Amino acid sequence: MYKIIGTNGKSYGPATGEQVRQWIRQNRVEAQTHVLVTGSAEWTLVGLLPEFAGEFSADAIIGAPPTLPKRSRSMANAGLFCGVLSITLGCCCGGFPFNILGLVFSVIALIQIGENPQRYEGRDLAILGLVLSILGFLVLGGALLYR
């Protein structure tokens, strides 16, 4: 089974080898199209896979696969932002709901990065957002105890 990154940046699949061959015949997949083979941790180019190399002309398959651009770390940024707000607003309203949002966004970012580290970045931001969100919960708990 294969996953393909289309020219629009979206991931398609899982697809069988026959589906990929059909996409090649329809010119939906080129030799330079990024593909992830099930069980592999690295993305490569369709033209470099032996099972599809015969589908392309020799000059269409060139060099080693380029590295994929890292995706935005928006979840990690959101987790950090909410974590900072949970600490900042911890004195007046306990940081609620920012401590919960920071925790959720940071955990989602860490899961995305853990599943595909060569594709996502921002692990340090997600961890910092997670720590700040947890501290926001502690500030809220401390405020509730001293009231």
Backbone as ProteinMPNN parsed JSONL, in Angstrom:
{"seq_chain_A": "MYKIIGTNGKSYGPATGEQVRQWIRQNRVEAQTHVLVTGSAEWTLVGLLPEFAGEFSADAIIGAPPTLPKRSRSMANAGLFCGVLSITLGCCCGGFPFNILGLVFSVIALIQIGENPQRYEGRDLAILGLVLSILGFLVLGGALLYR", "coords_chain_A": {"N_chain_A": [[0.852, -1.177, 0.0], [0.375, 2.305, -0.591], [1.031, 5.77, 0.077], [0.441, 8.899, -1.322], [1.734, 12.124, -2.064], [0.084, 14.707, -3.385], [0.207, 17.215, -6.036], [-1.037, 19.351, -4.945], [-0.313, 19.29, -2.343], [-1.714, 17.685, -0.606], [-2.349, 14.556, 1.024], [-2.826, 11.361, -0.371], [-4.394, 8.2, -0.338], [-4.451, 5.222, 1.701], [-3.26, 3.482, -1.186], [-3.407, 0.917, -3.64], [-0.86, -0.874, -5.504], [-1.73, -1.187, -8.127], [-3.618, 0.867, -8.334], [-1.923, 3.077, -8.145], [-0.42, 2.715, -10.493], [-2.463, 3.15, -12.334], [-3.006, 5.851, -11.821], [-0.586, 6.872, -12.705], [-0.756, 6.319, -15.449], [-2.854, 8.025, -16.013], [-1.629, 10.403, -15.789], [-1.658, 11.607, -13.325], [0.134, 11.053, -11.414], [3.567, 11.52, -11.222], [7.048, 10.77, -11.988], [8.474, 12.198, -10.115], [6.778, 12.445, -7.975], [6.015, 12.402, -4.532], [6.069, 9.584, -2.373], [4.962, 7.314, 0.131], [5.729, 4.252, 1.295], [3.877, 1.664, 2.791], [4.846, 0.751, 6.0], [7.332, 1.845, 5.809], [9.514, 4.451, 6.944], [10.414, 6.613, 5.615], [9.844, 9.043, 3.1], [9.835, 8.824, -0.422], [10.532, 9.043, -3.975], [8.166, 8.254, -6.51], [9.187, 7.328, -8.95], [11.586, 6.184, -8.184], [11.019, 3.809, -7.0], [11.287, 0.341, -7.463], [9.088, -1.157, -8.411], [7.611, 0.652, -9.884], [9.315, 1.899, -11.606], [9.563, 1.065, -14.278], [7.42, 2.261, -15.48], [8.019, 4.792, -16.235], [9.961, 7.003, -18.335], [13.542, 6.793, -18.741], [14.861, 9.251, -18.42], [13.073, 10.657, -16.892], [13.354, 9.905, -14.308], [15.291, 11.117, -11.937], [18.118, 11.478, -9.872], [18.372, 11.534, -6.22], [15.672, 11.45, -3.82], [14.294, 14.614, -3.073], [14.294, 16.427, 0.016], [11.307, 16.641, 1.873], [9.409, 19.607, 2.329], [9.142, 20.961, 5.573], [6.151, 20.856, 7.425], [3.978, 23.415, 8.612], [4.136, 24.467, 11.988], [1.731, 24.865, 13.385], [-0.065, 23.809, 15.32], [1.659, 23.395, 17.474], [2.485, 26.031, 17.895], [0.009, 27.16, 18.6], [-0.501, 25.74, 20.968], [1.612, 26.654, 22.582], [1.018, 29.412, 22.669], [-1.499, 29.39, 23.97], [-0.683, 28.224, 26.35], [1.011, 30.213, 27.406], [-0.907, 32.229, 27.753], [-2.498, 30.963, 29.684], [-0.866, 30.975, 31.93], [-0.421, 33.726, 32.222], [-3.023, 34.737, 32.578], [-3.677, 33.389, 34.811], [-3.87, 34.442, 37.399], [-6.192, 36.022, 37.488], [-8.419, 34.63, 36.34], [-7.799, 32.008, 36.574], [-6.686, 31.04, 34.295], [-8.374, 29.659, 32.703], [-10.175, 29.168, 29.721], [-7.755, 28.597, 28.604], [-5.697, 27.0, 29.613], [-6.637, 24.403, 29.236], [-7.012, 24.355, 26.422], [-4.368, 24.829, 25.595], [-3.144, 22.517, 26.526], [-4.459, 20.545, 24.974], [-3.839, 21.345, 22.278], [-1.035, 21.188, 22.351], [-0.584, 18.465, 22.898], [-1.721, 17.298, 20.606], [0.03, 18.347, 18.672], [2.437, 17.109, 19.489], [1.811, 14.432, 19.011], [1.435, 14.448, 16.204], [4.037, 15.175, 15.384], [5.487, 13.072, 16.472], [4.498, 10.88, 14.999], [5.307, 11.463, 12.406], [8.122, 12.615, 12.104], [9.914, 13.63, 10.184], [8.36, 15.195, 8.647], [6.955, 17.07, 10.174], [7.547, 19.852, 12.358], [8.588, 21.578, 15.385], [8.62, 20.458, 17.916], [9.881, 21.293, 20.317], [8.497, 23.658, 20.875], [5.926, 22.629, 21.29], [6.32, 21.059, 23.57], [7.054, 23.031, 25.415], [4.66, 24.516, 25.431], [2.982, 22.567, 26.522], [4.109, 22.248, 29.099], [3.731, 24.846, 30.147], [0.934, 24.966, 30.094], [0.271, 22.979, 31.921], [1.427, 24.122, 34.183], [-0.295, 26.286, 34.331], [-2.627, 24.961, 35.142], [-1.765, 24.221, 37.705], [-1.434, 26.739, 38.887], [-4.091, 27.542, 38.875], [-5.147, 25.572, 40.583], [-3.751, 26.221, 42.944], [-4.741, 28.776, 43.408], [-7.407, 28.203, 43.934], [-7.156, 26.745, 46.295], [-6.269, 28.623, 48.16], [-8.355, 30.375, 48.497]], "CA_chain_A": [[0.0, 0.0, 0.0], [1.162, 3.512, -0.794], [0.447, 7.093, 0.268], [0.992, 9.817, -2.316], [1.541, 13.562, -1.833], [-0.283, 15.314, -4.659], [0.782, 18.525, -6.333], [-1.711, 20.318, -4.08], [0.217, 19.126, -0.992], [-2.562, 16.785, 0.166], [-1.969, 13.152, 1.021], [-3.835, 10.461, -0.931], [-4.12, 6.795, -0.062], [-3.615, 4.204, 1.086], [-3.621, 3.03, -2.525], [-2.71, -0.292, -4.068], [0.071, -0.669, -6.599], [-2.482, -1.041, -9.375], [-4.194, 2.218, -8.341], [-0.842, 4.015, -8.445], [-0.139, 2.566, -11.925], [-3.556, 3.813, -13.048], [-2.762, 7.287, -11.669], [0.543, 7.19, -13.581], [-1.29, 6.331, -16.818], [-3.727, 9.198, -16.129], [-0.756, 11.568, -15.558], [-1.934, 12.191, -12.008], [1.346, 10.777, -10.64], [4.778, 11.61, -12.034], [8.216, 10.123, -11.391], [8.926, 13.038, -9.005], [5.745, 12.502, -6.944], [6.434, 11.802, -3.263], [5.295, 8.406, -1.992], [5.35, 6.621, 1.362], [5.351, 2.838, 1.244], [3.436, 1.184, 4.092], [5.918, 0.099, 6.747], [8.552, 2.63, 5.673], [9.475, 5.716, 7.671], [10.935, 7.647, 4.739], [9.188, 9.341, 1.834], [10.719, 8.744, -1.578], [9.866, 9.403, -5.214], [7.536, 7.104, -7.162], [10.076, 6.838, -9.988], [12.709, 5.458, -7.608], [10.568, 2.498, -6.537], [11.467, -0.636, -8.548], [7.82, -1.62, -8.955], [7.036, 1.662, -10.771], [10.367, 2.486, -12.448], [9.283, 0.747, -15.676], [6.298, 3.077, -15.958], [8.52, 6.114, -16.612], [11.159, 7.013, -19.176], [14.763, 6.855, -17.929], [15.217, 10.628, -18.092], [12.098, 11.205, -15.941], [13.796, 9.515, -12.965], [16.581, 11.753, -11.723], [18.673, 11.732, -8.548], [17.777, 11.093, -4.962], [14.492, 12.242, -3.488], [14.542, 15.822, -2.28], [13.623, 16.401, 1.309], [10.005, 17.299, 1.87], [9.394, 20.778, 3.189], [8.47, 20.74, 6.854], [4.849, 21.513, 7.539], [3.841, 24.445, 9.628], [3.987, 23.976, 13.358], [0.635, 25.684, 13.895], [-0.598, 23.251, 16.574], [2.647, 23.675, 18.515], [2.379, 27.464, 18.174], [-1.248, 27.392, 19.328], [-0.313, 25.212, 22.316], [2.477, 27.578, 23.314], [0.271, 30.654, 22.882], [-2.505, 29.153, 25.018], [0.053, 27.996, 27.604], [1.424, 31.528, 27.914], [-2.119, 32.9, 28.253], [-2.983, 30.316, 30.914], [-0.035, 31.485, 33.036], [-0.653, 35.169, 32.333], [-4.367, 34.984, 33.116], [-3.878, 32.494, 35.952], [-4.196, 35.183, 38.619], [-7.541, 36.591, 37.512], [-9.493, 33.67, 36.042], [-7.255, 30.657, 36.631], [-6.2, 30.649, 32.979], [-9.393, 28.872, 32.015], [-10.018, 27.836, 29.157], [-6.498, 28.513, 27.862], [-4.894, 25.869, 30.077], [-7.162, 23.196, 28.577], [-6.695, 24.453, 25.0], [-2.924, 24.656, 25.445], [-2.865, 21.096, 26.727], [-4.967, 19.807, 23.811], [-3.052, 21.678, 21.089], [0.331, 20.685, 22.513], [-0.609, 17.007, 22.761], [-1.944, 17.008, 19.179], [1.285, 18.64, 17.97], [3.415, 16.07, 19.814], [1.4, 13.206, 18.31], [1.757, 14.638, 14.784], [5.489, 15.167, 15.227], [5.943, 11.717, 16.772], [4.13, 9.964, 13.922], [5.981, 11.796, 11.157], [9.065, 13.666, 12.486], [10.565, 14.261, 9.044], [7.374, 16.048, 7.979], [6.492, 18.12, 11.078], [8.542, 20.44, 13.245], [8.028, 22.35, 16.488], [8.526, 19.641, 19.128], [10.26, 22.099, 21.472], [7.384, 24.575, 21.169], [4.817, 21.847, 21.829], [6.669, 20.679, 24.95], [6.953, 24.244, 26.227], [3.237, 24.788, 25.592], [2.454, 21.564, 27.444], [4.583, 22.588, 30.447], [3.049, 26.066, 30.59], [-0.478, 24.652, 30.343], [0.225, 22.25, 33.201], [1.652, 25.14, 35.221], [-1.549, 27.039, 34.429], [-3.511, 24.171, 36.004], [-1.245, 24.323, 39.075], [-1.782, 28.086, 39.381], [-5.526, 27.499, 39.143], [-5.34, 24.789, 41.805], [-3.245, 27.007, 44.078], [-5.669, 29.883, 43.644], [-8.614, 27.633, 44.547], [-6.842, 26.327, 47.656], [-6.069, 29.777, 49.03], [-9.529, 31.249, 48.559]], "C_chain_A": [[0.898, 1.24, 0.0], [0.342, 4.74, -0.438], [1.177, 8.032, -0.679], [0.754, 11.243, -1.851], [1.281, 14.188, -3.198], [0.37, 16.668, -4.856], [0.143, 19.63, -5.491], [-1.251, 20.218, -2.627], [-0.6, 18.207, -0.113], [-2.088, 15.348, 0.01], [-3.129, 12.301, 0.509], [-3.422, 9.023, -0.639], [-4.641, 6.428, 1.295], [-4.182, 3.725, -0.258], [-2.821, 1.778, -2.851], [-1.737, 0.064, -5.189], [-0.644, -0.461, -7.917], [-3.128, 0.344, -9.468], [-3.128, 3.25, -8.692], [-0.48, 3.938, -9.931], [-1.211, 3.262, -12.773], [-3.378, 5.336, -12.985], [-1.598, 7.732, -12.554], [0.055, 7.289, -15.023], [-2.181, 7.551, -17.066], [-2.959, 10.509, -15.954], [-1.093, 12.314, -14.272], [-0.736, 12.01, -11.078], [2.514, 10.797, -11.609], [5.914, 10.904, -11.319], [8.685, 10.886, -10.152], [7.89, 13.18, -7.889], [6.232, 11.781, -5.692], [5.49, 10.667, -2.882], [5.859, 7.836, -0.689], [4.817, 5.204, 1.272], [4.97, 2.409, 2.651], [4.566, 0.408, 4.746], [7.236, 0.84, 6.675], [8.398, 3.931, 6.449], [9.87, 6.885, 6.791], [10.096, 7.803, 3.486], [10.233, 9.229, 0.738], [9.945, 9.193, -2.806], [9.324, 8.151, -5.879], [8.488, 6.495, -8.189], [11.263, 6.055, -9.471], [12.318, 4.086, -7.072], [10.664, 1.503, -7.691], [10.151, -1.06, -9.194], [7.178, -0.623, -9.917], [8.057, 2.244, -11.748], [10.106, 2.225, -13.929], [8.17, 1.569, -16.279], [6.759, 4.426, -16.505], [9.708, 5.967, -17.55], [12.379, 7.208, -18.273], [15.116, 8.284, -17.544], [14.212, 11.293, -17.137], [12.514, 10.929, -14.502], [15.195, 10.087, -12.764], [16.895, 11.843, -10.24], [17.907, 11.147, -7.377], [16.576, 11.968, -4.637], [14.859, 13.487, -2.704], [13.822, 15.697, -0.942], [12.309, 17.156, 1.194], [10.082, 18.545, 2.736], [8.635, 20.451, 4.469], [7.15, 21.492, 6.856], [4.874, 22.504, 8.688], [3.634, 23.816, 10.995], [2.857, 24.719, 14.058], [0.047, 25.135, 15.194], [0.358, 23.521, 17.728], [2.611, 25.155, 18.893], [1.119, 27.782, 18.976], [-1.139, 26.896, 20.767], [0.539, 26.134, 23.168], [1.737, 28.874, 23.632], [-0.748, 30.487, 24.012], [-1.834, 28.888, 26.362], [0.503, 29.294, 28.233], [0.218, 32.277, 28.469], [-2.622, 32.269, 29.548], [-2.169, 30.766, 32.125], [-0.34, 32.96, 33.277], [-1.999, 35.47, 32.979], [-4.672, 34.125, 34.341], [-4.306, 33.212, 37.214], [-5.645, 35.649, 38.646], [-8.636, 35.553, 37.255], [-8.991, 32.225, 36.028], [-6.744, 30.16, 35.291], [-7.181, 29.844, 32.165], [-9.966, 29.678, 30.867], [-8.666, 27.617, 28.471], [-5.609, 27.373, 28.328], [-5.349, 24.562, 29.419], [-6.804, 23.21, 27.091], [-5.209, 24.244, 24.745], [-2.513, 23.205, 25.585], [-3.278, 20.291, 25.494], [-4.105, 20.069, 22.576], [-1.638, 21.11, 21.176], [0.387, 19.173, 22.348], [-0.826, 16.615, 21.295], [-0.658, 17.245, 18.393], [2.323, 17.557, 18.242], [3.075, 14.749, 19.133], [1.744, 13.309, 16.833], [3.262, 14.533, 14.545], [6.035, 13.763, 15.476], [5.648, 10.729, 15.658], [4.915, 10.226, 12.646], [7.003, 12.911, 11.405], [9.768, 14.333, 11.315], [9.636, 15.226, 8.324], [6.946, 17.234, 8.839], [7.639, 18.624, 11.941], [7.829, 21.175, 14.377], [7.884, 21.568, 17.777], [8.844, 20.457, 20.381], [9.157, 23.083, 21.862], [6.205, 23.84, 21.796], [5.083, 21.446, 23.282], [6.566, 21.886, 25.867], [5.49, 24.625, 26.462], [2.578, 23.833, 26.568], [2.84, 21.895, 28.889], [3.86, 23.827, 30.972], [1.573, 25.822, 30.879], [-0.645, 23.893, 31.651], [0.476, 23.214, 34.358], [0.417, 26.013, 35.412], [-2.566, 26.304, 35.293], [-3.061, 24.254, 37.46], [-1.551, 25.673, 39.687], [-3.26, 28.138, 39.72], [-5.809, 26.718, 40.428], [-4.883, 25.526, 43.048], [-4.189, 28.138, 44.423], [-6.944, 29.377, 44.334], [-8.354, 27.212, 45.994], [-6.738, 27.504, 48.62], [-7.243, 30.728, 49.075], [-10.374, 30.92, 49.721]], "O_chain_A": [[2.016, 1.224, 0.515], [-0.875, 4.764, -0.619], [2.398, 7.959, -0.815], [-0.306, 11.548, -1.304], [2.157, 14.195, -4.062], [1.009, 17.199, -3.948], [0.711, 20.711, -5.341], [-1.73, 20.962, -1.772], [-0.218, 17.965, 1.032], [-1.501, 14.977, -1.007], [-4.276, 12.498, 0.91], [-2.241, 8.681, -0.689], [-5.227, 7.268, 1.977], [-5.392, 3.586, -0.437], [-1.693, 1.609, -2.388], [-1.787, 1.16, -5.747], [-0.215, 0.351, -8.738], [-3.183, 0.932, -10.549], [-3.39, 4.187, -9.446], [-0.258, 4.969, -10.567], [-0.907, 3.88, -13.793], [-3.579, 6.027, -13.984], [-1.616, 8.839, -13.093], [0.406, 8.228, -15.738], [-2.256, 8.052, -18.187], [-3.549, 11.589, -15.968], [-0.838, 13.513, -14.154], [-0.602, 12.72, -10.081], [2.468, 10.181, -12.674], [5.764, 10.486, -10.171], [9.237, 10.282, -9.232], [8.098, 13.952, -6.953], [6.792, 10.688, -5.773], [4.274, 10.771, -3.045], [7.065, 7.873, -0.444], [3.609, 4.982, 1.184], [5.664, 2.75, 3.609], [5.167, -0.476, 4.135], [8.171, 0.506, 7.403], [7.292, 4.45, 6.596], [9.681, 8.038, 7.179], [9.683, 6.815, 2.88], [11.407, 9.519, 0.971], [8.818, 9.673, -2.686], [9.955, 7.095, -5.82], [8.585, 5.272, -8.288], [11.896, 5.328, -10.236], [13.187, 3.286, -6.727], [10.178, 1.785, -8.786], [10.105, -1.297, -10.401], [6.294, -0.998, -10.688], [7.684, 3.011, -12.635], [10.401, 3.085, -14.76], [8.0, 1.565, -17.498], [5.989, 5.127, -17.162], [10.38, 4.935, -17.559], [12.255, 7.73, -17.165], [15.623, 8.512, -16.445], [14.479, 12.382, -16.628], [12.085, 11.626, -13.582], [16.164, 9.6, -13.347], [16.044, 12.235, -9.441], [16.949, 10.388, -7.528], [16.473, 13.096, -5.12], [15.653, 13.418, -1.766], [12.858, 14.943, -0.807], [12.215, 18.175, 0.509], [10.75, 18.541, 3.769], [7.619, 19.755, 4.447], [7.049, 22.612, 6.355], [5.695, 22.418, 9.602], [3.023, 22.755, 11.12], [3.011, 25.155, 15.199], [-0.305, 25.911, 16.083], [-0.076, 23.839, 18.835], [2.697, 25.498, 20.072], [1.158, 28.575, 19.917], [-1.627, 27.552, 21.687], [0.232, 26.372, 24.336], [1.824, 29.377, 24.752], [-0.848, 31.334, 24.899], [-2.359, 29.285, 27.402], [0.398, 29.472, 29.446], [0.302, 32.889, 29.533], [-3.123, 32.977, 30.422], [-2.712, 30.92, 33.219], [-0.499, 33.383, 34.422], [-2.102, 36.355, 33.829], [-5.794, 34.133, 34.847], [-5.039, 32.644, 38.024], [-6.266, 35.673, 39.708], [-9.684, 35.601, 37.899], [-9.674, 31.329, 35.532], [-6.403, 28.984, 35.157], [-6.864, 29.396, 31.063], [-10.23, 30.862, 31.077], [-8.449, 26.586, 27.835], [-4.842, 26.828, 27.534], [-4.521, 23.713, 29.087], [-6.346, 22.201, 26.554], [-4.829, 23.564, 23.792], [-1.646, 22.719, 24.859], [-2.517, 19.444, 25.026], [-3.687, 19.129, 21.9], [-1.106, 20.608, 20.186], [1.312, 18.654, 21.723], [-0.178, 15.692, 20.802], [-0.293, 16.433, 17.542], [3.019, 17.128, 17.322], [3.978, 14.021, 18.721], [2.288, 12.365, 16.26], [3.7, 13.871, 13.604], [6.941, 13.314, 14.774], [6.451, 9.835, 15.393], [5.165, 9.297, 11.878], [6.786, 14.042, 10.969], [10.182, 15.487, 11.428], [10.084, 15.997, 7.475], [6.61, 18.292, 8.307], [8.589, 17.891, 12.215], [6.615, 21.371, 14.332], [7.111, 21.96, 18.651], [8.156, 20.33, 21.394], [8.916, 23.31, 23.047], [5.56, 24.35, 22.713], [4.181, 21.489, 24.119], [6.046, 21.778, 26.977], [5.122, 25.013, 27.571], [1.717, 24.233, 27.352], [2.005, 21.83, 29.791], [3.424, 23.847, 32.123], [1.019, 26.409, 31.808], [-1.591, 24.136, 32.4], [-0.186, 23.131, 35.393], [0.117, 26.433, 36.53], [-3.283, 26.923, 36.08], [-3.898, 24.348, 38.358], [-1.889, 25.76, 40.868], [-3.644, 28.713, 40.738], [-6.61, 27.147, 41.259], [-5.541, 25.47, 44.087], [-4.413, 28.429, 45.598], [-7.488, 30.047, 45.211], [-9.249, 27.315, 46.833], [-7.095, 27.373, 49.791], [-7.125, 31.808, 49.654], [-11.407, 31.555, 49.933]]}, "name": "protein", "num_of_chains": 1, "seq": "MYKIIGTNGKSYGPATGEQVRQWIRQNRVEAQTHVLVTGSAEWTLVGLLPEFAGEFSADAIIGAPPTLPKRSRSMANAGLFCGVLSITLGCCCGGFPFNILGLVFSVIALIQIGENPQRYEGRDLAILGLVLSILGFLVLGGALLYR"}
